């Protein structure tokens, strides 16, 4: 367990590929109470997670208008009983989010 009340994570990543219209769904950074996160449909992890997920969403699954574009980064906190709504890209239960052009850049993002 993390005992410090203040902490930070620094990461670098690069999202690239040869596709022009369809992309993978994205990836996530997980900080959960689970000591071993189980595989599942929410960016590779189980639904009903207990903790924080930071989602780097590269594809709009929503059929209709979004209030934001993609790629999109969002922060979601669940207590283990909530369900991530894949069809709306989780926008109904996100804490915060922002559009970010991290896909297809010539440089790493940090």
mmCIF file of the C-alpha atoms, coordinates in Angstrom:
data_MODEL
# 
_entry.id   MODEL 
# 
loop_
_atom_site.group_PDB 
_atom_site.id 
_atom_site.type_symbol 
_atom_site.label_atom_id 
_atom_site.label_alt_id 
_atom_site.label_comp_id 
_atom_site.label_asym_id 
_atom_site.label_entity_id 
_atom_site.label_seq_id 
_atom_site.pdbx_PDB_ins_code 
_atom_site.Cartn_x 
_atom_site.Cartn_y 
_atom_site.Cartn_z 
_atom_site.occupancy 
_atom_site.B_iso_or_equiv 
_atom_site.pdbx_formal_charge 
_atom_site.auth_seq_id 
_atom_site.auth_comp_id 
_atom_site.auth_asym_id 
_atom_site.auth_atom_id 
_atom_site.pdbx_PDB_model_num 
ATOM 1   C CA . UNK A 1 1   ? 0.000   0.000  0.000   1.00 0.00 ? 1   UNK A CA 1 
ATOM 2   C CA . UNK A 1 2   ? 1.002   3.578  -0.614  1.00 0.00 ? 2   UNK A CA 1 
ATOM 3   C CA . UNK A 1 3   ? 1.442   5.281  2.736   1.00 0.00 ? 3   UNK A CA 1 
ATOM 4   C CA . UNK A 1 4   ? 2.375   8.766  1.497   1.00 0.00 ? 4   UNK A CA 1 
ATOM 5   C CA . UNK A 1 5   ? -0.406  11.376 1.219   1.00 0.00 ? 5   UNK A CA 1 
ATOM 6   C CA . UNK A 1 6   ? 1.455   13.068 -1.665  1.00 0.00 ? 6   UNK A CA 1 
ATOM 7   C CA . UNK A 1 7   ? 2.841   11.286 -4.696  1.00 0.00 ? 7   UNK A CA 1 
ATOM 8   C CA . UNK A 1 8   ? 3.336   11.723 -8.423  1.00 0.00 ? 8   UNK A CA 1 
ATOM 9   C CA . UNK A 1 9   ? 3.898   9.543  -11.449 1.00 0.00 ? 9   UNK A CA 1 
ATOM 10  C CA . UNK A 1 10  ? 6.014   10.521 -14.432 1.00 0.00 ? 10  UNK A CA 1 
ATOM 11  C CA . UNK A 1 11  ? 5.561   8.542  -17.611 1.00 0.00 ? 11  UNK A CA 1 
ATOM 12  C CA . UNK A 1 12  ? 6.382   8.738  -21.287 1.00 0.00 ? 12  UNK A CA 1 
ATOM 13  C CA . UNK A 1 13  ? 4.453   7.000  -24.025 1.00 0.00 ? 13  UNK A CA 1 
ATOM 14  C CA . UNK A 1 14  ? 4.005   6.965  -27.774 1.00 0.00 ? 14  UNK A CA 1 
ATOM 15  C CA . UNK A 1 15  ? 0.852   5.830  -29.571 1.00 0.00 ? 15  UNK A CA 1 
ATOM 16  C CA . UNK A 1 16  ? 1.450   5.052  -33.224 1.00 0.00 ? 16  UNK A CA 1 
ATOM 17  C CA . UNK A 1 17  ? 0.410   2.740  -36.019 1.00 0.00 ? 17  UNK A CA 1 
ATOM 18  C CA . UNK A 1 18  ? -0.312  2.571  -39.708 1.00 0.00 ? 18  UNK A CA 1 
ATOM 19  C CA . UNK A 1 19  ? -4.119  2.714  -39.496 1.00 0.00 ? 19  UNK A CA 1 
ATOM 20  C CA . UNK A 1 20  ? -5.860  5.802  -40.855 1.00 0.00 ? 20  UNK A CA 1 
ATOM 21  C CA . UNK A 1 21  ? -9.482  5.282  -39.809 1.00 0.00 ? 21  UNK A CA 1 
ATOM 22  C CA . UNK A 1 22  ? -9.725  2.612  -37.097 1.00 0.00 ? 22  UNK A CA 1 
ATOM 23  C CA . UNK A 1 23  ? -7.544  2.479  -34.015 1.00 0.00 ? 23  UNK A CA 1 
ATOM 24  C CA . UNK A 1 24  ? -7.318  0.374  -30.890 1.00 0.00 ? 24  UNK A CA 1 
ATOM 25  C CA . UNK A 1 25  ? -9.405  1.583  -27.961 1.00 0.00 ? 25  UNK A CA 1 
ATOM 26  C CA . UNK A 1 26  ? -6.462  2.991  -26.007 1.00 0.00 ? 26  UNK A CA 1 
ATOM 27  C CA . UNK A 1 27  ? -4.731  2.137  -22.748 1.00 0.00 ? 27  UNK A CA 1 
ATOM 28  C CA . UNK A 1 28  ? -4.930  2.952  -19.049 1.00 0.00 ? 28  UNK A CA 1 
ATOM 29  C CA . UNK A 1 29  ? -2.810  3.716  -16.027 1.00 0.00 ? 29  UNK A CA 1 
ATOM 30  C CA . UNK A 1 30  ? -4.240  1.898  -13.012 1.00 0.00 ? 30  UNK A CA 1 
ATOM 31  C CA . UNK A 1 31  ? -3.932  2.680  -9.293  1.00 0.00 ? 31  UNK A CA 1 
ATOM 32  C CA . UNK A 1 32  ? -6.242  0.266  -7.506  1.00 0.00 ? 32  UNK A CA 1 
ATOM 33  C CA . UNK A 1 33  ? -6.761  -1.523 -4.213  1.00 0.00 ? 33  UNK A CA 1 
ATOM 34  C CA . UNK A 1 34  ? -6.401  -4.819 -6.076  1.00 0.00 ? 34  UNK A CA 1 
ATOM 35  C CA . UNK A 1 35  ? -2.963  -6.346 -5.637  1.00 0.00 ? 35  UNK A CA 1 
ATOM 36  C CA . UNK A 1 36  ? -3.393  -8.099 -8.984  1.00 0.00 ? 36  UNK A CA 1 
ATOM 37  C CA . UNK A 1 37  ? -5.788  -6.496 -11.444 1.00 0.00 ? 37  UNK A CA 1 
ATOM 38  C CA . UNK A 1 38  ? -7.812  -9.089 -13.350 1.00 0.00 ? 38  UNK A CA 1 
ATOM 39  C CA . UNK A 1 39  ? -8.136  -8.905 -17.143 1.00 0.00 ? 39  UNK A CA 1 
ATOM 40  C CA . UNK A 1 40  ? -11.355 -7.548 -18.570 1.00 0.00 ? 40  UNK A CA 1 
ATOM 41  C CA . UNK A 1 41  ? -13.126 -5.168 -20.975 1.00 0.00 ? 41  UNK A CA 1 
ATOM 42  C CA . UNK A 1 42  ? -12.153 -1.814 -19.413 1.00 0.00 ? 42  UNK A CA 1 
ATOM 43  C CA . UNK A 1 43  ? -8.884  -0.944 -21.137 1.00 0.00 ? 43  UNK A CA 1 
ATOM 44  C CA . UNK A 1 44  ? -7.623  -4.433 -20.343 1.00 0.00 ? 44  UNK A CA 1 
ATOM 45  C CA . UNK A 1 45  ? -8.896  -4.664 -16.757 1.00 0.00 ? 45  UNK A CA 1 
ATOM 46  C CA . UNK A 1 46  ? -12.017 -6.039 -15.114 1.00 0.00 ? 46  UNK A CA 1 
ATOM 47  C CA . UNK A 1 47  ? -15.179 -3.976 -14.789 1.00 0.00 ? 47  UNK A CA 1 
ATOM 48  C CA . UNK A 1 48  ? -16.043 -2.975 -11.237 1.00 0.00 ? 48  UNK A CA 1 
ATOM 49  C CA . UNK A 1 49  ? -12.494 -1.987 -10.324 1.00 0.00 ? 49  UNK A CA 1 
ATOM 50  C CA . UNK A 1 50  ? -11.747 -0.368 -6.974  1.00 0.00 ? 50  UNK A CA 1 
ATOM 51  C CA . UNK A 1 51  ? -9.497  2.678  -7.367  1.00 0.00 ? 51  UNK A CA 1 
ATOM 52  C CA . UNK A 1 52  ? -8.330  5.140  -9.991  1.00 0.00 ? 52  UNK A CA 1 
ATOM 53  C CA . UNK A 1 53  ? -8.116  4.578  -13.721 1.00 0.00 ? 53  UNK A CA 1 
ATOM 54  C CA . UNK A 1 54  ? -6.575  7.160  -16.024 1.00 0.00 ? 54  UNK A CA 1 
ATOM 55  C CA . UNK A 1 55  ? -7.806  6.310  -19.511 1.00 0.00 ? 55  UNK A CA 1 
ATOM 56  C CA . UNK A 1 56  ? -6.021  7.293  -22.697 1.00 0.00 ? 56  UNK A CA 1 
ATOM 57  C CA . UNK A 1 57  ? -8.911  6.745  -25.096 1.00 0.00 ? 57  UNK A CA 1 
ATOM 58  C CA . UNK A 1 58  ? -8.002  6.731  -28.784 1.00 0.00 ? 58  UNK A CA 1 
ATOM 59  C CA . UNK A 1 59  ? -11.358 5.789  -30.315 1.00 0.00 ? 59  UNK A CA 1 
ATOM 60  C CA . UNK A 1 60  ? -14.899 7.101  -29.862 1.00 0.00 ? 60  UNK A CA 1 
ATOM 61  C CA . UNK A 1 61  ? -17.252 4.209  -29.060 1.00 0.00 ? 61  UNK A CA 1 
ATOM 62  C CA . UNK A 1 62  ? -20.183 6.558  -28.569 1.00 0.00 ? 62  UNK A CA 1 
ATOM 63  C CA . UNK A 1 63  ? -22.833 6.417  -31.296 1.00 0.00 ? 63  UNK A CA 1 
ATOM 64  C CA . UNK A 1 64  ? -23.748 10.090 -31.497 1.00 0.00 ? 64  UNK A CA 1 
ATOM 65  C CA . UNK A 1 65  ? -22.417 13.421 -30.381 1.00 0.00 ? 65  UNK A CA 1 
ATOM 66  C CA . UNK A 1 66  ? -19.728 13.661 -27.733 1.00 0.00 ? 66  UNK A CA 1 
ATOM 67  C CA . UNK A 1 67  ? -18.962 16.810 -25.817 1.00 0.00 ? 67  UNK A CA 1 
ATOM 68  C CA . UNK A 1 68  ? -15.292 16.179 -26.669 1.00 0.00 ? 68  UNK A CA 1 
ATOM 69  C CA . UNK A 1 69  ? -13.067 14.840 -29.410 1.00 0.00 ? 69  UNK A CA 1 
ATOM 70  C CA . UNK A 1 70  ? -10.627 11.964 -29.421 1.00 0.00 ? 70  UNK A CA 1 
ATOM 71  C CA . UNK A 1 71  ? -7.990  11.124 -28.383 1.00 0.00 ? 71  UNK A CA 1 
ATOM 72  C CA . UNK A 1 72  ? -9.262  11.834 -24.876 1.00 0.00 ? 72  UNK A CA 1 
ATOM 73  C CA . UNK A 1 73  ? -7.724  11.431 -21.415 1.00 0.00 ? 73  UNK A CA 1 
ATOM 74  C CA . UNK A 1 74  ? -10.046 10.915 -18.450 1.00 0.00 ? 74  UNK A CA 1 
ATOM 75  C CA . UNK A 1 75  ? -9.784  10.107 -14.755 1.00 0.00 ? 75  UNK A CA 1 
ATOM 76  C CA . UNK A 1 76  ? -12.317 7.712  -13.248 1.00 0.00 ? 76  UNK A CA 1 
ATOM 77  C CA . UNK A 1 77  ? -12.591 6.588  -9.613  1.00 0.00 ? 77  UNK A CA 1 
ATOM 78  C CA . UNK A 1 78  ? -14.720 3.542  -8.812  1.00 0.00 ? 78  UNK A CA 1 
ATOM 79  C CA . UNK A 1 79  ? -15.409 1.843  -5.481  1.00 0.00 ? 79  UNK A CA 1 
ATOM 80  C CA . UNK A 1 80  ? -15.757 -1.665 -6.886  1.00 0.00 ? 80  UNK A CA 1 
ATOM 81  C CA . UNK A 1 81  ? -19.525 -1.525 -7.442  1.00 0.00 ? 81  UNK A CA 1 
ATOM 82  C CA . UNK A 1 82  ? -19.749 0.921  -10.375 1.00 0.00 ? 82  UNK A CA 1 
ATOM 83  C CA . UNK A 1 83  ? -19.685 -0.261 -13.958 1.00 0.00 ? 83  UNK A CA 1 
ATOM 84  C CA . UNK A 1 84  ? -17.737 1.435  -16.742 1.00 0.00 ? 84  UNK A CA 1 
ATOM 85  C CA . UNK A 1 85  ? -20.050 2.268  -19.653 1.00 0.00 ? 85  UNK A CA 1 
ATOM 86  C CA . UNK A 1 86  ? -18.008 1.394  -22.732 1.00 0.00 ? 86  UNK A CA 1 
ATOM 87  C CA . UNK A 1 87  ? -20.706 2.643  -25.141 1.00 0.00 ? 87  UNK A CA 1 
ATOM 88  C CA . UNK A 1 88  ? -20.392 6.226  -23.831 1.00 0.00 ? 88  UNK A CA 1 
ATOM 89  C CA . UNK A 1 89  ? -16.616 6.031  -23.302 1.00 0.00 ? 89  UNK A CA 1 
ATOM 90  C CA . UNK A 1 90  ? -17.205 6.325  -19.549 1.00 0.00 ? 90  UNK A CA 1 
ATOM 91  C CA . UNK A 1 91  ? -18.062 10.022 -19.712 1.00 0.00 ? 91  UNK A CA 1 
ATOM 92  C CA . UNK A 1 92  ? -21.000 9.672  -17.297 1.00 0.00 ? 92  UNK A CA 1 
ATOM 93  C CA . UNK A 1 93  ? -18.788 8.776  -14.356 1.00 0.00 ? 93  UNK A CA 1 
ATOM 94  C CA . UNK A 1 94  ? -15.483 10.484 -15.057 1.00 0.00 ? 94  UNK A CA 1 
ATOM 95  C CA . UNK A 1 95  ? -14.008 12.916 -12.529 1.00 0.00 ? 95  UNK A CA 1 
ATOM 96  C CA . UNK A 1 96  ? -12.342 15.027 -15.220 1.00 0.00 ? 96  UNK A CA 1 
ATOM 97  C CA . UNK A 1 97  ? -11.053 14.745 -18.746 1.00 0.00 ? 97  UNK A CA 1 
ATOM 98  C CA . UNK A 1 98  ? -9.488  16.573 -21.657 1.00 0.00 ? 98  UNK A CA 1 
ATOM 99  C CA . UNK A 1 99  ? -8.917  16.132 -25.350 1.00 0.00 ? 99  UNK A CA 1 
ATOM 100 C CA . UNK A 1 100 ? -5.262  15.533 -26.235 1.00 0.00 ? 100 UNK A CA 1 
ATOM 101 C CA . UNK A 1 101 ? -3.603  14.876 -29.590 1.00 0.00 ? 101 UNK A CA 1 
ATOM 102 C CA . UNK A 1 102 ? -1.258  12.177 -28.323 1.00 0.00 ? 102 UNK A CA 1 
ATOM 103 C CA . UNK A 1 103 ? -1.881  9.703  -31.165 1.00 0.00 ? 103 UNK A CA 1 
ATOM 104 C CA . UNK A 1 104 ? 0.425   9.707  -34.183 1.00 0.00 ? 104 UNK A CA 1 
ATOM 105 C CA . UNK A 1 105 ? 2.945   12.226 -32.872 1.00 0.00 ? 105 UNK A CA 1 
ATOM 106 C CA . UNK A 1 106 ? 6.582   12.022 -34.011 1.00 0.00 ? 106 UNK A CA 1 
ATOM 107 C CA . UNK A 1 107 ? 7.746   12.337 -30.408 1.00 0.00 ? 107 UNK A CA 1 
ATOM 108 C CA . UNK A 1 108 ? 7.003   10.676 -27.079 1.00 0.00 ? 108 UNK A CA 1 
ATOM 109 C CA . UNK A 1 109 ? 4.418   12.301 -24.845 1.00 0.00 ? 109 UNK A CA 1 
ATOM 110 C CA . UNK A 1 110 ? 5.256   13.065 -21.252 1.00 0.00 ? 110 UNK A CA 1 
# 
